[in-house]
Amino acid sequence: MNDKLWGGVLLTLTTLGLLYFTLWLLVTPFLEGDVEDLEAYFPPRDLAIALTTCALVGVLAITGCSLGCMLMEQAPPQLERCKT
């Protein structure tokens, strides 16, 4: 796969995931009437807090590790002390 196709696939999957998450948490609580059939397609809302927290921790961990690795690679070499 080339980079352009890979980026398009990732963008499409991310957009679909965001739409599903938005429907799950922001739209379904305001629906009135017989919505039991629609709510069967979504997990319990309590799970949203756990998923969001895990995603945030994961993104912060990956960002921190990437930043740490970049800083370690770009660190200047240690100077040896002159022994007299």
C-alpha positions in Angstrom: 0.0 0.0 0.0 1.2 3.4 -0.7 1.1 6.3 1.8 -1.8 8.1 0.1 -4.1 5.0 0.2 -3.1 4.1 3.7 -3.8 7.7 4.9 -7.2 7.6 3.2 -8.1 4.3 4.9 -7.1 5.6 8.3 -9.0 8.8 7.7 -12.1 6.9 6.7 -11.9 4.6 9.7 -11.4 7.4 12.1 -14.3 9.4 10.7 -16.6 6.4 10.9 -15.5 5.7 14.5 -16.1 9.4 15.5 -19.6 9.3 13.9 -20.5 6.1 15.8 -19.2 7.5 19.1 -21.1 10.8 18.5 -24.4 9.0 17.7 -23.9 6.8 20.8 -23.3 9.6 23.3 -24.8 12.7 21.9 -27.8 11.7 19.8 -29.3 8.6 21.5 -30.0 10.3 24.9 -32.3 12.8 23.2 -34.4 10.4 21.1 -37.9 10.0 22.2 -40.4 7.1 21.8 -39.6 3.5 21.0 -35.8 3.5 20.7 -35.0 0.1 22.3 -34.3 -1.3 18.8 -31.8 1.5 18.0 -30.1 1.2 21.4 -29.4 -2.5 20.7 -26.7 -1.3 18.3 -24.8 0.6 21.0 -23.0 -0.6 24.2 -24.0 0.7 27.6 -23.2 4.4 28.2 -21.1 3.6 31.3 -18.6 2.0 28.9 -18.1 5.4 27.2 -16.2 6.8 30.2 -13.9 3.7 30.3 -13.2 3.8 26.6 -12.5 7.5 26.5 -10.2 7.3 29.5 -8.2 4.4 28.0 -7.9 6.1 24.7 -6.7 9.3 26.3 -4.1 7.4 28.4 -3.0 5.5 25.3 -2.6 8.7 23.2 -0.7 10.4 26.0 1.6 7.4 26.5 2.4 7.1 22.8 3.0 10.8 22.6 5.3 10.8 25.6 7.3 7.8 24.4 7.7 9.3 20.9 8.8 12.6 22.3 11.2 10.9 24.7 12.8 8.8 21.9 13.2 11.9 19.7 14.8 13.8 22.5 17.2 11.0 23.3 18.2 10.6 19.6 18.9 14.4 19.3 20.8 14.7 22.6 24.4 16.0 22.2 27.1 13.5 22.9 28.5 13.6 26.4 31.8 15.3 26.7 34.6 13.4 28.5 36.2 15.2 31.4 39.8 16.0 31.0 41.9 14.0 33.4 45.1 15.8 34.4 
